[in-house]
Each structure stands twice: as structure tokens, then as C-alpha cells.
């Protein structure tokens, strides 16, 4: 029997299919720390891009010395003020302008060195893990040899022979950065080469190069992206260390490590705190932001991670997922 009440039809809602990239971005946006880290990185990138604009706005070049207005009568650097927003260094140069141009050097070295090191690590790790046997033995021992070489000793030897330069700094950073990632890639490939899809490709006549590029490499996208992202701050710190020790960027080209080295000379930071605080804070914020973003990418690309599971548990029970 009908009770006289007409029921309205329930509107049909279409199912929206989202790709893995969109789902990754959705998970990444839920992580407040990763969003803030990305904002810091974006601000530093914009500062590096706008370095000539900063020089034009202030009317100061990164190597121009203002000994009359940038130094006190006793030769002490001038602190932050209307003319020099972040103060001057021991030669009367504008710290803000040098910070902006130093960001260019740090980001260039960090990104380029990380990409080159990741490429070498992927080639070595994939080759060693797929072929095994003698190839794996030789490449694994080469990786162990690279990881056992002292960083500073090798850098000192190379600089004493070739002299400090930007290209040498990148080469040294790449040499000491690819080995740990190659070990991780090798272990992943050893596990993947036994999977059914690899055996199926091999049975269909696919060659080793085709299997490694078409079948194995797409399954290594997550560790490659995460390790490359987290390698960038390490490369930036390596460059700052080399510049601090006088083995990196040749003065007067500004770099954050070189600025810290200038502040430490003659204990100048005792009377000019901004010489350490400004480049040190920029270096700290950059490395911290890249590390936090790398952690966020790892969790976003792996929805089964522990942090993602805890975050989902904290959601209200009645919350609906779109």
C-alpha cells in the first residue's frame, strides 16, 4: 500500500576518476608543513630570479664597495638601515644584494649537482641490480670505494691541482652524492627484476635496455623523486662548506658559504651580527624547507606510509572523502 508520500528520486552523482598526480597533489596540500616549505622554496627562487631587480632597486651591485657610506669611520660595517637594508660586509658591499646573487649560486649548484648525481645513481643502480653477477660486484665495489673516500681530503687535493671554481664544486658534490642513492636503486631493481611483469616482457623478446627503461624505471619514480629532492639541500650545504673553506666559488662572486667565511675572518661577527645571521638563516631555511618538502613528497607518493595513516585516523568519523 502506498502511504501517500512521494519520494523524490536521489540524484545520481558521477564518479570522478582522478589520476595519481592529482591524488598526490591532494595529499600534499593536506600537509601544512610541506605547503609552508614549498612557499619558502618559492620565495628563495623568486629572490634568486629577481637578483638584478634587487640590485636596481637598491642601486648597488654585488661587488661594488661603498667605503664611504658602507663603513664607519673606524672601518666597521654599517648595520641594517635605510640605505643598506641588511647592512654591509667588511668591504662595504650590500649584504642584501649579495644574498640574492648568492641564492642563484646555491640553487644552481644544488639543483644541477642533484640531477646529475641522480642520473648517475639511476644508471649504476639499475645496471647493477638488473644484471647481477660480475657487473653487480664491480659496480657495488665502486660504490663502496666512493663512499669510503674522505670528502674534505678529496676536495683539498682537487682544488690544489685545478684551483677553485664553480664547475669543480659541482663535480666534487656529484662525486660524493650518487653512491648512497645508487645502493637504494640497486636494491629496488633486484626486487623488481623477479616480478611477473618483467618475466613476461622477457618472454616476449624484450631486451635488457627495453626492460630497464619501460618496465623497471617507472616503478622507481617514487624513490628517485624523493631522493633527488632531499639531495638538493645536501648539495647546497656541500657548496657552502667548500666556499667557507675557500675551495668553492671564487671571490668576489657572492655565495652564502663565502659570506659566512668573510664573517668569520678576524671575528668580524662579534661586532657585525648580521654578517652571520643573514646568510646563515637563508642557508638554514633553504635546507630545512627542502628536507620538509622531501618528507612530504615521500608521504604523498606513498599513501600507505605511517604518517599518512595517522593523518587519516585523525579525521572525523563522519567526514566524507571526495
N, C-alpha and C positions, 0 to 999 in steps of 0.2 A: 504493500500500500504506500501511496505517496503521502507525505505529511504536509504537502502544500508549499514547502520551502524549496525554491530553486537554487541549486548550487552553481556558482559561477565557475566556468572552466579555468583550470590552472594554466597560466600562460607557460608555454614551452620556452625554455631558455637554451640557447645553443651552447654547445661545448666549445670553448676556445682552446685551440691547441697552441701551445707555446713551445718554442724551441729551447734548446739547452742554454744558448747565450742569454735569452731573455730571462729564463729562470735563474741563471747565475747572477744577473744584474739585480733581480728582485731580492735574492738572498743577501747580496752585498749591500743593498740600500738599507736593509734592516739592521745592519751592523753600524752603530753610531760611530764607533772608533775608526772604522775603515773610511767612512764618509768624511770625517774630520781629517784623517790622514791624507786622503785624496785632495781635500781642499788646500792643505798645507803644501803638498807637492805642486798643485796647480799654481799657487801663489809664487812659489820659488821659480817655476818655469816661466811664468809671466815676468818676474823680476829679471831673469836672465835674458829673455827676449827684448825687454824694454830697457836694457842697459844703455844703449845710445840715447834713448829718450831721457833717462835719468841724468846722464851727463849733460844733455842740452838744457834740461830744466835747472840744474844747479850751476851750469856754466863752467864745470870742472871736468877735466879728463882724468882717466885713472892713473896717469903717470905724471901729471902736472904737479909741480911743487909750489906751494904758497908759503914761502918762508916769512913773508911779512905779516900776513893775516892768519896763517895756519899754525904759527908757532908763537909762544910767548917770548918776551924779551930774554928769558933765561933758556930758551930752546925747548921748552916743554910743549907737547902737542896740545892744541886747543880742544876743549871738550865739546859735546853736542850743543848746538846753538842755532841761531837764525841763518847764518851763512853756511855752516857745516853741520848738517842735521844730525850726523852720527859722529862728529868730531873729526880730527885729523890724526895721522900717524906721525912717526918720528921725523919724517921728511916734509911734513906739511901737506900731505896728499889727502884728498877727501875719502874718508872711510866708506861712506855710502856708495859712492861710485865704484870704488874698488871691490866692495862687497857684491855689487850687481855683476860686474865683469868676472869676478871670481866664481859666481854661480854658474856662469857659462862654462868655465873650465871644469868645474866639479861635475856638472851634469854631462858634459861631453865625454869626459873620461869615464864616468860611472856607467853611462848607457852603452857607449861603444865597447868598452872592455867587457862588460857583462854579456853583450850579444855575441862578441867573438868567442869568449870563453864558453858560452852555452853551445855554440855551434861545434866547437872542438869536442866538448864533452859528449854531445849527442853522437857525433861521428865515431869517437873512440868507444863510448859505452855500447852503442848499438852493434858495432862491428865485433867487439869482444864478446858480448853476450850472445849474439846470434851464431857465430862460427864456432866459438869454444875452442878446445884443444890448444894447439900451439899458438894460434892467434890470440886467444884469450890469455894465455900465460905471458906472452910478450907484452901485450898492452897493459895487463894488470901490473906487471913488474915495472913498466914505465910509469904508470900512475903512482905506484908506491915510491918510486925514485923522486918524482916531482914533489910529492907530499913530504918527503924527508929532507929536502933542501932548505936550509935556513933562509928566510925571506930577506932580512936585512943584509946578510953576508953576500947573497947573490946580487942584491941591488947595489951595494957598495962596489962590488967587483965590476959590474957592468957600467956604472957611472964613471968609475976611474978610467975605463977604457974608452968609452964613447962620449962621455960628457952628459950632463943632464939635459933632457928635452922632453917635450910632450909625447912624442912617439915612443921614446924609451920607457916613459912611465906607463903608457898603455900596454906595451909589450911585457913589462915586468908583472903588471897586475894580471894580465891574461895568463901568463905562465904559471902563476900561483893560484889561479881561481878555477880552472877547468877540472882538476883532478877529483875533488870531492863529488861534484855533480856527475862525473863520468862513472864513478862507483855506483851511484844510485841508479843511473840509467842502465848500467850493465845488469844489476840485479833484477830490474823490471823486465828487461829483454829476455833474460834466462827463464823467467816465469812465463812470459808471453809466447815464446817460441814453441812451447809444448801444448798450447791451446789448439782446439779443434779447427778454428778458422785458419790458423797458419798451416796446419797439416792439410786442410782442404785446398788451399792455394798452391801448396807444393805439389799435391797430387794432380792438379790441373795444369801443371807445367810452368808455374811462375818461378822466375829466377830469384836468387837471394836479394839482389838490389830491389826488385819489384816488391818482394815480401816486406823488406825492411821499411820501404817508403810508403807503400799503400796500406799494408796491414798492421805493422807494428807501430810506426811513428804516430798515427792518430790516437793510439791508446796511451801514448806517453805525453800527451798535450798538457795534462794537469801538472805532473812534476816538473816539466820543462818551464811552464809559465811561472809556477811558484818559485822555483829555484832561481830563475833569471831575475824575477822581481826582487827577491831577497839578496841577490848577489850585487845589485846596484849600490846599496849603502856600504857594503864591504869594499867595493871598488872606490867609492868616494873617500872612505876612511884611509884606504891604501894610498890614494893620491895625496891626501892631506898629510899623511905620515912622511911620504917621500919629500914633499915640499917643505915640511917642517925641518927635515934633516938636511935640506939643501940639495937633494938628489932628484927633485921633480921639475916643476915648472921654473924656467929661468927668469929671474927678475929682469926688468921691472914688471913683467906680466903678472897681474894680480891673481892670486889663488888663496883660498881660505887657509890652507896649511902654511903658505908663505906669510900671510898676515899674522898668524899665531907665532911663527918663528920670529918675525920682526918685533912682536910684543914681548917675547921672552928675552930678546937681546938687551943686555945691560939692565935687566929687571925693570924695564920701562912700564910694565903693567902695574907696578906699585904706585905710580903717580898718574897713570892713564888707564883706568879700569876698562874703558870702552874698547881698547885695542884687543883685549881678550874676550870680553863679553859678547861683542857683536859677531865676529866670525865663529866663536865657539858656540853661541846659541844657534846660528844658522846651520852649522855642521851637525849639532845635536838634533835640531828639529828635522833636518832633512833625513838623516839616518833613521831616526825614530819613526818618522812618517812612512818611509819605505818598508821598514820592518813590520809595522802595524798593518799596512796595506797588503803585504805579503801573507801575513797570517789570515787576514780577512779573505783574500783570494783563495787560500787553501781551504778554508771552511766553506766558502761559497761554491767552489768547484766540487767539493766532496760533501754532499748533503748528509752522509752517514757519519760525519765526524762527531766527536763527543760534544764540542761546543755548540754545534748546530742542534743536536738532540736536546741539550739543556735549554737552549733558547726556545725551542718548540714546546718543551714542557712548561715553561713559564707563561705561555699564552693561556688566556681564559678558556675554560672548557666549552663555553658556548660560542667561542669565536669561530667564524666561518672563514674558510680559505677560498680565495678567489683564484 
